Amino acid sequence: MNGAQDLGGQHGFGPIEHDEDQEPVFHHEWEKRAFAMTLAMGFLGQWNIDKSRHTRESIRPAKYLASSYYQIWTEGLIRLMLDAGLVVPGEVHIGHKEVTPRDLHREPVRAHEVAAILSRGGPASRDIANGPKFAIGDRVTAIRMNPIHHTRLPRYLRGCPGEIVLHHGGHVFPDTNAHGQGENPQHLYTVRFAARDVWGEHANPRDFVHADLWESYLAAA
């Protein structure tokens, strides 16, 4: 969707600031807890990664832009838990349960199991029956779209010409997976865009942008 999270190429936000100590994962102790809580609740299997992304990007722009990274994660987690019926609104504010918890018939993940689970990851690659529409070297154009649903096609690339440089096989399609409409795997490609085709004639002619894009995002050039 066109939300505050899609900032690529927008003017007026200033330069990206880098921490001198190589950008630590956590800047405050509470961020570690926010990260752990998000992982722990995700292990319950009540939502997928695409739904969690869509939930975060659905935060009102003013609140999103005024929040830090892990504040956004925390707000997203609260919304996911409310939507799944894992908490009721009052519990969010008072910090303890008000109603009998719903039995998910699922054992919680233990602390000693977390490292192994994270190392396995959650691959989104899937077998797909139909062959790819595009081949490496093909010229394509990213379609123009203004969806209200989740999408992984950045706004700044829409309508831009590019070239297929890699083919990754079938992968879960986030646009439907985020909304409970199935995985609907599609072919996934890495597309190279010339900076001048994206940013205009003032961009460095030697610069390129690479983006992993699903097949339905692309049209033959």
C-alpha positions in Angstrom: 0.0 0.0 0.0 1.1 3.6 -0.4 2.0 4.3 3.2 4.6 6.2 5.3 6.9 3.2 5.2 7.5 3.6 1.4 10.0 6.5 1.6 12.3 5.6 -1.2 13.2 8.6 -3.3 11.0 11.1 -1.4 12.4 14.6 -0.8 12.5 16.5 2.4 13.5 13.9 4.9 17.2 14.8 5.0 20.2 12.5 4.8 20.4 9.0 6.3 22.4 9.2 9.5 24.8 6.4 10.4 25.9 5.6 14.0 29.6 5.9 14.6 29.6 2.5 16.3 28.4 0.7 13.1 24.7 0.8 13.9 24.1 -1.4 16.9 21.1 -3.7 16.7 19.6 -2.2 19.8 19.9 1.3 21.1 18.0 0.8 24.3 17.3 -2.2 26.6 13.5 -2.1 26.0 14.1 -2.7 22.3 15.5 -6.1 23.1 12.3 -7.0 24.9 10.2 -5.7 22.0 12.1 -7.8 19.6 11.8 -10.9 21.8 8.1 -10.4 22.3 7.5 -10.0 18.5 9.4 -13.3 17.9 7.6 -15.2 20.7 4.2 -14.1 19.5 5.1 -14.9 15.9 5.9 -18.5 16.9 2.3 -19.0 17.8 1.4 -19.1 14.1 -1.5 -16.7 14.2 -0.2 -14.5 11.4 2.5 -14.6 8.7 5.4 -12.2 7.9 3.5 -10.5 5.2 0.5 -9.7 7.4 2.8 -8.4 10.1 4.5 -6.1 7.6 1.1 -4.9 6.3 -0.1 -4.2 9.9 3.0 -2.1 10.6 2.6 -0.1 7.4 -1.1 0.5 8.2 -0.1 2.7 11.2 -1.2 6.3 10.5 1.6 8.2 8.7 2.0 10.9 11.4 2.4 8.3 14.1 4.6 6.0 11.9 7.0 8.8 11.0 7.2 10.0 14.7 8.0 6.5 15.9 11.3 4.6 16.2 11.9 1.3 14.5 11.0 -0.8 17.6 8.1 1.5 18.5 6.6 0.6 15.2 7.2 -3.1 15.8 5.5 -2.8 19.2 2.5 -1.0 17.8 2.2 -3.6 15.0 2.4 -6.4 17.5 -0.4 -4.9 19.7 -2.6 -4.6 16.6 -1.9 -8.2 15.5 -2.7 -9.6 18.9 -5.9 -7.6 19.1 -6.9 -8.7 15.6 -6.2 -12.4 16.5 -8.1 -12.2 19.8 -5.1 -12.9 21.9 -5.7 -9.9 24.0 -8.6 -7.5 24.6 -8.1 -3.7 24.5 -8.1 -3.2 28.3 -5.3 -5.7 28.8 -3.0 -3.6 26.5 -3.4 -0.6 28.8 -3.4 -2.3 32.3 -0.7 -4.9 31.5 -2.4 -8.0 32.9 -5.2 -10.3 31.7 -8.8 -9.5 32.1 -10.3 -12.5 30.3 -9.5 -16.2 30.2 -6.8 -16.7 27.5 -7.7 -18.6 24.4 -6.2 -22.1 24.1 -4.1 -22.2 21.0 -3.3 -25.9 21.4 0.3 -25.1 20.8 3.3 -25.4 23.0 5.3 -22.2 23.5 8.8 -22.0 22.2 11.4 -22.4 24.9 14.4 -20.1 25.2 16.9 -22.8 24.3 15.1 -23.5 21.1 15.1 -20.0 19.7 18.6 -20.0 18.2 17.9 -23.2 16.1 14.6 -21.9 14.9 16.1 -18.6 13.8 19.0 -20.3 12.0 16.5 -22.4 10.0 14.6 -19.2 9.0 11.3 -19.3 7.2 12.0 -19.8 3.5 9.4 -18.4 1.2 10.6 -20.4 -1.9 7.9 -22.7 -3.3 7.5 -25.1 -6.2 5.6 -23.6 -9.1 4.1 -25.5 -12.1 4.2 -22.8 -14.7 7.4 -21.7 -16.3 8.8 -18.1 -16.0 7.5 -15.4 -18.2 10.8 -13.6 -18.4 14.4 -14.6 -18.9 17.7 -13.1 -17.8 18.5 -10.2 -20.1 14.8 -9.4 -20.9 13.8 -5.7 -20.7 10.8 -5.1 -18.5 8.9 -2.2 -17.0 7.6 -2.1 -13.4 3.8 -1.6 -13.6 2.1 1.5 -12.2 -0.2 0.6 -9.3 -1.7 2.4 -6.3 -3.0 -0.5 -4.2 -4.7 -0.3 -0.8 -3.4 -3.8 -0.1 0.1 -4.9 0.8 2.7 -4.9 -1.9 6.5 -5.3 -2.2 6.8 -3.1 -5.3 8.4 0.2 -4.2 6.5 3.3 -5.2 9.7 4.9 -6.7 10.2 2.0 -9.2 6.6 2.0 -10.6 6.7 2.8 -14.3 10.5 2.5 -14.6 12.2 0.3 -17.2 14.7 -2.3 -16.1 16.5 -5.5 -17.0 16.1 -9.0 -15.5 19.5 -10.1 -14.1 18.5 -13.0 -11.9 15.6 -15.5 -11.6 14.9 -17.0 -8.2 12.1 -19.5 -9.0 8.8 -19.5 -7.2 8.2 -17.5 -4.0 5.2 -16.7 -1.8 3.3 -13.7 -3.3 3.1 -11.2 -0.4 0.2 -9.2 -1.9 -2.2 -12.0 -1.2 -0.5 -13.8 1.7 -0.7 -10.6 3.8 -4.5 -10.7 3.5 -5.3 -14.4 4.1 -5.8 -15.0 0.4 -3.3 -17.8 0.0 0.4 -18.0 -0.8 -0.2 -18.0 -4.6 3.5 -18.4 -5.4 4.9 -16.5 -8.4 8.3 -16.3 -10.1 10.6 -13.8 -8.5 13.3 -11.9 -10.3 16.1 -9.4 -9.5 15.6 -6.4 -11.8 18.3 -3.8 -12.4 17.2 -0.2 -12.9 19.5 2.5 -14.2 19.6 5.4 -11.6 18.8 7.9 -14.4 15.6 5.9 -15.3 14.5 6.2 -11.7 15.8 9.6 -10.4 16.3 11.5 -13.7 19.1 13.0 -15.6 20.9 14.4 -12.5 21.6 10.8 -11.2 25.0 9.3 -11.7 25.0 7.3 -15.0 27.2 4.6 -13.4 24.7 3.9 -10.6 22.0 1.2 -10.6 19.2 0.0 -8.3 18.5 -3.7 -7.9 15.1 -4.9 -6.6 13.6 -8.4 -6.2 10.2 -8.2 -7.9 7.4 -10.7 -8.4 6.3 -11.6 -12.0 2.9 -9.8 -11.8 4.7 -6.5 -11.0 6.4 -6.6 -14.4 5.4 -6.1 -18.0 7.5 -6.7 -21.1 9.2 -3.5 -22.2 
